[in-house]
Amino acid sequence: MGKFFSKLVGVTFEGRQERVALLSKGQKLFWKHEEDNPHDSNAMRVYADVEMTQDVGHIKANLAKKLMERKKEKGCGYEVFVEKLTGGEKGLNYGVIVLVVTTWPQRNS
C-alpha cells in the first residue's frame, strides 16, 4: 500500500458540495481518525484545511479499516491529495478521487 487512488464517500451530505467544488487537483487534504464515530470506529474524516474545519467527506469504510490496522501495526501514516473532481456539470453532484500516499516513521540509524 504505497500509493493508491480512492473515491471519497459522503461528499453530498452536510453542505460538503460547496466545499468540494472549491478543491483543486494536487491539493493536500487532511484527515482525522474518528475513533468515537458511532457508526465506524475506523472512520477517517477528510478535511480541506489544516485546521480541520472544512470537512469534505470520508475514506471508504473498508479501506479505512485496512489503513487503521496498518497504522496500528506498523506505525505508518497517510497523506491525502486531490487527484480529480468528477461531476459538477449539468447539475450533477461533485465527487472526489484522492491519491493516498503511505508515509513511514523516521528510523534512527
N, CA, C and O atoms as a GROMACS GRO file, in nm:
protein
  436
    1MET      N    1   0.083  -0.120   0.000
    1MET     CA    2   0.000   0.000   0.000
    1MET      C    3   0.087   0.125   0.000
    1MET      O    4   0.083   0.202   0.096
    2GLY      N    5   0.164   0.147  -0.102
    2GLY     CA    6   0.247   0.267  -0.109
    2GLY      C    7   0.166   0.389  -0.150
    2GLY      O    8   0.154   0.485  -0.075
    3LYS      N    9   0.111   0.383  -0.272
    3LYS     CA   10   0.026   0.489  -0.326
    3LYS      C   11  -0.093   0.424  -0.394
    3LYS      O   12  -0.078   0.320  -0.459
    4PHE      N   13  -0.209   0.483  -0.379
    4PHE     CA   14  -0.326   0.430  -0.446
    4PHE      C   15  -0.434   0.537  -0.453
    4PHE      O   16  -0.428   0.637  -0.382
    5PHE      N   17  -0.531   0.514  -0.539
    5PHE     CA   18  -0.642   0.606  -0.558
    5PHE      C   19  -0.767   0.551  -0.493
    5PHE      O   20  -0.786   0.429  -0.485
    6SER      N   21  -0.852   0.640  -0.447
    6SER     CA   22  -0.981   0.601  -0.390
    6SER      C   23  -1.078   0.717  -0.409
    6SER      O   24  -1.038   0.830  -0.433
    7LYS      N   25  -1.204   0.686  -0.397
    7LYS     CA   26  -1.308   0.788  -0.405
    7LYS      C   27  -1.353   0.821  -0.263
    7LYS      O   28  -1.373   0.731  -0.182
    8LEU      N   29  -1.368   0.950  -0.232
    8LEU     CA   30  -1.424   0.987  -0.102
    8LEU      C   31  -1.572   0.957  -0.101
    8LEU      O   32  -1.638   0.964  -0.205
    9VAL      N   33  -1.624   0.923   0.015
    9VAL     CA   34  -1.767   0.899   0.031
    9VAL      C   35  -1.826   1.009   0.120
    9VAL      O   36  -1.754   1.075   0.194
   10GLY      N   37  -1.957   1.025   0.110
   10GLY     CA   38  -2.026   1.123   0.193
   10GLY      C   39  -2.011   1.267   0.147
   10GLY      O   40  -2.040   1.359   0.223
   11VAL      N   41  -1.967   1.287   0.022
   11VAL     CA   42  -1.942   1.423  -0.026
   11VAL      C   43  -2.069   1.502  -0.054
   11VAL      O   44  -2.062   1.623  -0.076
   12THR      N   45  -2.184   1.436  -0.055
   12THR     CA   46  -2.309   1.507  -0.083
   12THR      C   47  -2.386   1.544   0.044
   12THR      O   48  -2.495   1.600   0.035
   13PHE      N   49  -2.332   1.513   0.160
   13PHE     CA   50  -2.401   1.539   0.287
   13PHE      C   51  -2.346   1.662   0.358
   13PHE      O   52  -2.233   1.705   0.332
   14GLU      N   53  -2.426   1.717   0.446
   14GLU     CA   54  -2.385   1.822   0.541
   14GLU      C   55  -2.318   1.943   0.476
   14GLU      O   56  -2.222   1.997   0.530
   15GLY      N   57  -2.367   1.986   0.360
   15GLY     CA   58  -2.314   2.104   0.294
   15GLY      C   59  -2.176   2.087   0.234
   15GLY      O   60  -2.111   2.187   0.204
   16ARG      N   61  -2.132   1.966   0.216
   16ARG     CA   62  -1.996   1.942   0.166
   16ARG      C   63  -1.978   1.977   0.018
   16ARG      O   64  -1.867   2.007  -0.024
   17GLN      N   65  -2.086   1.974  -0.060
   17GLN     CA   66  -2.073   2.002  -0.203
   17GLN      C   67  -2.011   2.139  -0.230
   17GLN      O   68  -1.932   2.154  -0.323
   18GLU      N   69  -2.046   2.238  -0.152
   18GLU     CA   70  -1.990   2.372  -0.171
   18GLU      C   71  -1.839   2.372  -0.145
   18GLU      O   72  -1.764   2.439  -0.216
   19ARG      N   73  -1.795   2.298  -0.045
   19ARG     CA   74  -1.651   2.289  -0.015
   19ARG      C   75  -1.578   2.206  -0.120
   19ARG      O   76  -1.468   2.241  -0.162
   20VAL      N   77  -1.640   2.096  -0.161
   20VAL     CA   78  -1.579   2.009  -0.263
   20VAL      C   79  -1.558   2.086  -0.393
   20VAL      O   80  -1.455   2.070  -0.459
   21ALA      N   81  -1.653   2.170  -0.430
   21ALA     CA   82  -1.643   2.246  -0.556
   21ALA      C   83  -1.520   2.336  -0.559
   21ALA      O   84  -1.475   2.373  -0.667
   22LEU      N   85  -1.466   2.372  -0.444
   22LEU     CA   86  -1.350   2.462  -0.435
   22LEU      C   87  -1.216   2.387  -0.436
   22LEU      O   88  -1.112   2.452  -0.440
   23LEU      N   89  -1.218   2.255  -0.432
   23LEU     CA   90  -1.094   2.176  -0.431
   23LEU      C   91  -1.026   2.182  -0.566
   23LEU      O   92  -1.091   2.205  -0.669
   24SER      N   93  -0.895   2.162  -0.567
   24SER     CA   94  -0.821   2.161  -0.693
   24SER      C   95  -0.722   2.044  -0.696
   24SER      O   96  -0.675   1.997  -0.592
   25LYS      N   97  -0.692   2.000  -0.817
   25LYS     CA   98  -0.601   1.885  -0.836
   25LYS      C   99  -0.468   1.912  -0.768
   25LYS      O  100  -0.411   2.021  -0.781
   26GLY      N  101  -0.420   1.813  -0.694
   26GLY     CA  102  -0.292   1.823  -0.625
   26GLY      C  103  -0.302   1.883  -0.486
   26GLY      O  104  -0.204   1.880  -0.411
   27GLN      N  105  -0.417   1.937  -0.450
   27GLN     CA  106  -0.434   1.999  -0.319
   27GLN      C  107  -0.418   1.895  -0.210
   27GLN      O  108  -0.476   1.786  -0.217
   28LYS      N  109  -0.340   1.928  -0.108
   28LYS     CA  110  -0.324   1.839   0.006
   28LYS      C  111  -0.449   1.849   0.093
   28LYS      O  112  -0.497   1.958   0.122
   29LEU      N  113  -0.499   1.733   0.133
   29LEU     CA  114  -0.611   1.725   0.225
   29LEU      C  115  -0.560   1.672   0.358
   29LEU      O  116  -0.448   1.622   0.366
   30PHE      N  117  -0.641   1.684   0.460
   30PHE     CA  118  -0.601   1.642   0.594
   30PHE      C  119  -0.708   1.549   0.648
   30PHE      O  120  -0.826   1.567   0.620
   31TRP      N  121  -0.666   1.448   0.724
   31TRP     CA  122  -0.762   1.350   0.774
   31TRP      C  123  -0.748   1.334   0.925
   31TRP      O  124  -0.644   1.362   0.984
   32LYS      N  125  -0.857   1.288   0.983
   32LYS     CA  126  -0.860   1.264   1.127
   32LYS      C  127  -0.931   1.132   1.152
   32LYS      O  128  -1.040   1.108   1.100
   33HIS      N  129  -0.870   1.048   1.233
   33HIS     CA  130  -0.931   0.921   1.273
   33HIS      C  131  -1.040   0.953   1.375
   33HIS      O  132  -1.015   1.020   1.475
   34GLU      N  133  -1.160   0.905   1.350
   34GLU     CA  134  -1.275   0.930   1.438
   34GLU      C  135  -1.306   0.804   1.518
   34GLU      O  136  -1.404   0.734   1.491
   35GLU      N  137  -1.222   0.775   1.617
   35GLU     CA  138  -1.240   0.654   1.699
   35GLU      C  139  -1.376   0.649   1.766
   35GLU      O  140  -1.429   0.541   1.789
   36ASP      N  141  -1.432   0.764   1.798
   36ASP     CA  142  -1.560   0.769   1.869
   36ASP      C  143  -1.679   0.778   1.775
   36ASP      O  144  -1.791   0.804   1.820
   37ASN      N  145  -1.657   0.759   1.645
   37ASN     CA  146  -1.767   0.762   1.549
   37ASN      C  147  -1.862   0.646   1.582
   37ASN      O  148  -1.819   0.530   1.584
   38PRO      N  149  -1.990   0.674   1.607
   38PRO     CA  150  -2.084   0.568   1.647
   38PRO      C  151  -2.112   0.465   1.539
   38PRO      O  152  -2.161   0.356   1.570
   39HIS      N  153  -2.082   0.497   1.414
   39HIS     CA  154  -2.109   0.404   1.304
   39HIS      C  155  -1.987   0.320   1.266
   39HIS      O  156  -2.000   0.209   1.214
   40ASP      N  157  -1.866   0.376   1.292
   40ASP     CA  158  -1.745   0.307   1.248
   40ASP      C  159  -1.625   0.361   1.326
   40ASP      O  160  -1.585   0.476   1.307
   41SER      N  161  -1.568   0.279   1.412
   41SER     CA  162  -1.454   0.323   1.494
   41SER      C  163  -1.326   0.341   1.413
   41SER      O  164  -1.226   0.391   1.465
   42ASN      N  165  -1.328   0.300   1.285
   42ASN     CA  166  -1.213   0.320   1.197
   42ASN      C  167  -1.231   0.441   1.105
   42ASN      O  168  -1.146   0.467   1.021
   43ALA      N  169  -1.340   0.514   1.120
   43ALA     CA  170  -1.373   0.624   1.029
   43ALA      C  171  -1.259   0.723   1.018
   43ALA      O  172  -1.194   0.759   1.117
   44MET      N  173  -1.235   0.766   0.894
   44MET     CA  174  -1.132   0.867   0.864
   44MET      C  175  -1.200   0.983   0.792
   44MET      O  176  -1.231   0.974   0.673
   45ARG      N  177  -1.224   1.093   0.864
   45ARG     CA  178  -1.286   1.211   0.804
   45ARG      C  179  -1.178   1.292   0.735
   45ARG      O  180  -1.068   1.308   0.788
   46VAL      N  181  -1.209   1.345   0.616
   46VAL     CA  182  -1.113   1.419   0.535
   46VAL      C  183  -1.154   1.566   0.530
   46VAL      O  184  -1.272   1.599   0.514
   47TYR      N  185  -1.054   1.654   0.545
   47TYR     CA  186  -1.076   1.798   0.551
   47TYR      C  187  -0.996   1.869   0.442
   47TYR      O  188  -0.892   1.820   0.398
   48ALA      N  189  -1.046   1.986   0.401
   48ALA     CA  190  -0.977   2.068   0.302
   48ALA      C  191  -0.874   2.160   0.365
   48ALA      O  192  -0.790   2.216   0.294
   49ASP      N  193  -0.877   2.176   0.496
   49ASP     CA  194  -0.788   2.271   0.563
   49ASP      C  195  -0.717   2.206   0.681
   49ASP      O  196  -0.769   2.113   0.743
   50VAL      N  197  -0.598   2.256   0.709
   50VAL     CA  198  -0.516   2.200   0.817
   50VAL      C  199  -0.582   2.220   0.954
   50VAL      O  200  -0.556   2.142   1.045
   51GLU      N  201  -0.666   2.321   0.968
   51GLU     CA  202  -0.736   2.343   1.095
   51GLU      C  203  -0.848   2.242   1.118
   51GLU      O  204  -0.905   2.234   1.227
   52MET      N  205  -0.879   2.166   1.012
   52MET     CA  206  -0.983   2.062   1.016
   52MET      C  207  -1.119   2.120   1.053
   52MET      O  208  -1.188   2.071   1.142
   53THR      N  209  -1.157   2.227   0.981
   53THR     CA  210  -1.289   2.286   0.999
   53THR      C  211  -1.377   2.268   0.876
   53THR      O  212  -1.498   2.286   0.883
   54GLN      N  213  -1.316   2.233   0.761
   54GLN     CA  214  -1.388   2.224   0.634
   54GLN      C  215  -1.388   2.080   0.583
   54GLN      O  216  -1.311   2.045   0.493
   55ASP      N  217  -1.474   1.995   0.643
   55ASP     CA  218  -1.471   1.855   0.601
   55ASP      C  219  -1.534   1.839   0.463
   55ASP      O  220  -1.628   1.909   0.426
   56VAL      N  221  -1.479   1.744   0.387
   56VAL     CA  222  -1.525   1.720   0.250
   56VAL      C  223  -1.570   1.575   0.228
   56VAL      O  224  -1.613   1.542   0.117
   57GLY      N  225  -1.560   1.489   0.328
   57GLY     CA  226  -1.605   1.351   0.314
   57GLY      C  227  -1.526   1.257   0.402
   57GLY      O  228  -1.458   1.298   0.496
   58HIS      N  229  -1.535   1.128   0.369
   58HIS     CA  230  -1.467   1.023   0.444
   58HIS      C  231  -1.397   0.927   0.348
   58HIS      O  232  -1.436   0.914   0.232
   59ILE      N  233  -1.294   0.862   0.398
   59ILE     CA  234  -1.234   0.748   0.328
   59ILE      C  235  -1.334   0.633   0.339
   59ILE      O  236  -1.399   0.616   0.443
   60LYS      N  237  -1.348   0.554   0.234
   60LYS     CA  238  -1.441   0.440   0.235
   60LYS      C  239  -1.416   0.351   0.356
   60LYS      O  240  -1.302   0.330   0.396
   61ALA      N  241  -1.523   0.299   0.416
   61ALA     CA  242  -1.514   0.223   0.541
   61ALA      C  243  -1.420   0.103   0.532
   61ALA      O  244  -1.338   0.083   0.621
   62ASN      N  245  -1.431   0.024   0.425
   62ASN     CA  246  -1.344  -0.095   0.416
   62ASN      C  247  -1.198  -0.057   0.402
   62ASN      O  248  -1.110  -0.126   0.454
   63LEU      N  249  -1.170   0.052   0.332
   63LEU     CA  250  -1.033   0.099   0.316
   63LEU      C  251  -0.983   0.160   0.447
   63LEU      O  252  -0.869   0.137   0.487
   64ALA      N  253  -1.067   0.238   0.513
   64ALA     CA  254  -1.028   0.300   0.641
   64ALA      C  255  -0.990   0.193   0.743
   64ALA      O  256  -0.896   0.210   0.820
   65LYS      N  257  -1.064   0.082   0.744
   65LYS     CA  258  -1.032  -0.026   0.837
   65LYS      C  259  -0.892  -0.080   0.810
   65LYS      O  260  -0.814  -0.100   0.904
   66LYS      N  261  -0.859  -0.105   0.683
   66LYS     CA  262  -0.726  -0.155   0.648
   66LYS      C  263  -0.617  -0.054   0.684
   66LYS      O  264  -0.513  -0.091   0.738
   67LEU      N  265  -0.642   0.073   0.656
   67LEU     CA  266  -0.544   0.176   0.684
   67LEU      C  267  -0.520   0.190   0.834
   67LEU      O  268  -0.405   0.204   0.877
   68MET      N  269  -0.624   0.186   0.914
   68MET     CA  270  -0.609   0.198   1.059
   68MET      C  271  -0.538   0.076   1.117
   68MET      O  272  -0.459   0.089   1.211
   69GLU      N  273  -0.564  -0.042   1.062
   69GLU     CA  274  -0.493  -0.162   1.107
   69GLU      C  275  -0.344  -0.150   1.078
   69GLU      O  276  -0.262  -0.181   1.164
   70ARG      N  277  -0.309  -0.104   0.958
   70ARG     CA  278  -0.167  -0.087   0.922
   70ARG      C  279  -0.102   0.021   1.007
   70ARG      O  280   0.014   0.008   1.046
   71LYS      N  281  -0.175   0.127   1.035
   71LYS     CA  282  -0.121   0.235   1.118
   71LYS      C  283  -0.086   0.181   1.257
   71LYS      O  284   0.020   0.211   1.311
   72LYS      N  285  -0.177   0.102   1.315
   72LYS     CA  286  -0.153   0.047   1.449
   72LYS      C  287  -0.041  -0.056   1.449
   72LYS      O  288   0.041  -0.058   1.540
   73GLU      N  289  -0.037  -0.142   1.346
   73GLU     CA  290   0.063  -0.249   1.340
   73GLU      C  291   0.203  -0.199   1.304
   73GLU      O  292   0.302  -0.244   1.361
   74LYS      N  293   0.210  -0.108   1.208
   74LYS     CA  294   0.340  -0.070   1.150
   74LYS      C  295   0.379   0.074   1.178
   74LYS      O  296   0.492   0.114   1.148
   75GLY      N  297   0.288   0.154   1.234
   75GLY     CA  298   0.320   0.292   1.266
   75GLY      C  299   0.324   0.387   1.148
   75GLY      O  300   0.375   0.498   1.158
   76CYS      N  301   0.270   0.344   1.034
   76CYS     CA  302   0.272   0.431   0.917
   76CYS      C  303   0.161   0.534   0.925
   76CYS      O  304   0.066   0.521   1.004
   77GLY      N  305   0.174   0.637   0.844
   77GLY     CA  306   0.073   0.741   0.834
   77GLY      C  307   0.029   0.753   0.689
   77GLY      O  308   0.069   0.674   0.604
   78TYR      N  309  -0.053   0.853   0.661
   78TYR     CA  310  -0.105   0.869   0.526
   78TYR      C  311  -0.120   1.016   0.493
   78TYR      O  312  -0.162   1.096   0.576
   79GLU      N  313  -0.083   1.050   0.371
   79GLU     CA  314  -0.109   1.182   0.317
   79GLU      C  315  -0.213   1.164   0.207
   79GLU      O  316  -0.212   1.065   0.135
   80VAL      N  317  -0.303   1.262   0.196
   80VAL     CA  318  -0.413   1.254   0.101
   80VAL      C  319  -0.411   1.378   0.013
   80VAL      O  320  -0.398   1.491   0.062
   81PHE      N  321  -0.425   1.357  -0.118
   81PHE     CA  322  -0.423   1.466  -0.215
   81PHE      C  323  -0.540   1.453  -0.312
   81PHE      O  324  -0.580   1.341  -0.344
   82VAL      N  325  -0.593   1.565  -0.356
   82VAL     CA  326  -0.698   1.563  -0.458
   82VAL      C  327  -0.636   1.517  -0.589
   82VAL      O  328  -0.538   1.576  -0.635
   83GLU      N  329  -0.691   1.414  -0.649
   83GLU     CA  330  -0.646   1.368  -0.780
   83GLU      C  331  -0.739   1.424  -0.889
   83GLU      O  332  -0.693   1.468  -0.994
   84LYS      N  333  -0.870   1.421  -0.862
   84LYS     CA  334  -0.964   1.462  -0.965
   84LYS      C  335  -1.100   1.490  -0.903
   84LYS      O  336  -1.144   1.421  -0.811
   85LEU      N  337  -1.167   1.593  -0.954
   85LEU     CA  338  -1.308   1.615  -0.922
   85LEU      C  339  -1.390   1.555  -1.034
   85LEU      O  340  -1.353   1.566  -1.151
   86THR      N  341  -1.501   1.493  -1.000
   86THR     CA  342  -1.592   1.439  -1.100
   86THR      C  343  -1.725   1.510  -1.088
   86THR      O  344  -1.752   1.574  -0.986
   87GLY      N  345  -1.808   1.500  -1.189
   87GLY     CA  346  -1.940   1.561  -1.186
   87GLY      C  347  -1.933   1.713  -1.190
   87GLY      O  348  -1.839   1.771  -1.244
   88GLY      N  349  -2.036   1.775  -1.130
   88GLY     CA  350  -2.040   1.920  -1.123
   88GLY      C  351  -2.110   1.988  -1.239
   88GLY      O  352  -2.166   2.096  -1.222
   89GLU      N  353  -2.108   1.927  -1.356
   89GLU     CA  354  -2.174   1.988  -1.471
   89GLU      C  355  -2.318   1.939  -1.483
   89GLU      O  356  -2.352   1.831  -1.435
   90LYS      N  357  -2.400   2.020  -1.546
   90LYS     CA  358  -2.540   1.985  -1.570
   90LYS      C  359  -2.613   1.948  -1.442
   90LYS      O  360  -2.700   1.860  -1.443
   91GLY      N  361  -2.578   2.013  -1.332
   91GLY     CA  362  -2.648   1.989  -1.206
   91GLY      C  363  -2.608   1.862  -1.133
   91GLY      O  364  -2.669   1.829  -1.031
   92LEU      N  365  -2.508   1.790  -1.183
   92LEU     CA  366  -2.464   1.668  -1.117
   92LEU      C  367  -2.383   1.702  -0.991
   92LEU      O  368  -2.314   1.804  -0.987
   93ASN      N  369  -2.392   1.618  -0.890
   93ASN     CA  370  -2.312   1.636  -0.770
   93ASN      C  371  -2.165   1.613  -0.802
   93ASN      O  372  -2.129   1.537  -0.892
   94TYR      N  373  -2.080   1.680  -0.724
   94TYR     CA  374  -1.936   1.659  -0.735
   94TYR      C  375  -1.896   1.531  -0.663
   94TYR      O  376  -1.959   1.492  -0.564
   95GLY      N  377  -1.792   1.468  -0.712
   95GLY     CA  378  -1.726   1.357  -0.646
   95GLY      C  379  -1.578   1.390  -0.636
   95GLY      O  380  -1.530   1.481  -0.704
   96VAL      N  381  -1.506   1.317  -0.551
   96VAL     CA  382  -1.364   1.344  -0.533
   96VAL      C  383  -1.286   1.213  -0.539
   96VAL      O  384  -1.313   1.120  -0.463
   97ILE      N  385  -1.190   1.206  -0.631
   97ILE     CA  386  -1.094   1.096  -0.635
   97ILE      C  387  -0.969   1.148  -0.566
   97ILE      O  388  -0.919   1.257  -0.598
   98VAL      N  389  -0.917   1.071  -0.471
   98VAL     CA  390  -0.798   1.113  -0.397
   98VAL      C  391  -0.684   1.015  -0.420
   98VAL      O  392  -0.704   0.898  -0.450
   99LEU      N  393  -0.563   1.068  -0.405
   99LEU     CA  394  -0.441   0.987  -0.404
   99LEU      C  395  -0.401   0.975  -0.258
   99LEU      O  396  -0.382   1.076  -0.190
  100VAL      N  397  -0.387   0.853  -0.210
  100VAL     CA  398  -0.344   0.828  -0.072
  100VAL      C  399  -0.201   0.775  -0.079
  100VAL      O  400  -0.172   0.680  -0.150
  101VAL      N  401  -0.112   0.839  -0.004
  101VAL     CA  402   0.030   0.804  -0.002
  101VAL      C  403   0.067   0.759   0.139
  101VAL      O  404   0.044   0.832   0.235
  102THR      N  405   0.123   0.640   0.150
  102THR     CA  406   0.168   0.589   0.281
  102THR      C  407   0.297   0.658   0.319
  102THR      O  408   0.388   0.670   0.237
  103THR      N  409   0.306   0.704   0.444
  103THR     CA  410   0.428   0.761   0.497
  103THR      C  411   0.478   0.671   0.609
  103THR      O  412   0.399   0.606   0.678
  104TRP      N  413   0.609   0.668   0.626
  104TRP     CA  414   0.667   0.579   0.727
  104TRP      C  415   0.740   0.662   0.831
  104TRP      O  416   0.795   0.767   0.799
  105PRO      N  417   0.741   0.616   0.957
  105PRO     CA  418   0.812   0.691   1.061
  105PRO      C  419   0.962   0.696   1.034
  105PRO      O  420   1.018   0.605   0.972
  106GLN      N  421   1.026   0.801   1.080
  106GLN     CA  422   1.171   0.814   1.066
  106GLN      C  423   1.239   0.705   1.148
  106GLN      O  424   1.199   0.677   1.261
  107ARG      N  425   1.341   0.646   1.090
  107ARG     CA  426   1.418   0.544   1.164
  107ARG      C  427   1.554   0.601   1.197
  107ARG      O  428   1.620   0.662   1.113
  108ASN      N  429   1.596   0.580   1.320
  108ASN     CA  430   1.728   0.623   1.360
  108ASN      C  431   1.832   0.523   1.315
  108ASN      O  432   1.813   0.402   1.332
  109SER      N  433   1.939   0.571   1.257
  109SER     CA  434   2.044   0.480   1.207
  109SER      C  435   2.141   0.442   1.314
  109SER      O  436   2.234   0.366   1.289
   0.00000   0.00000   0.00000
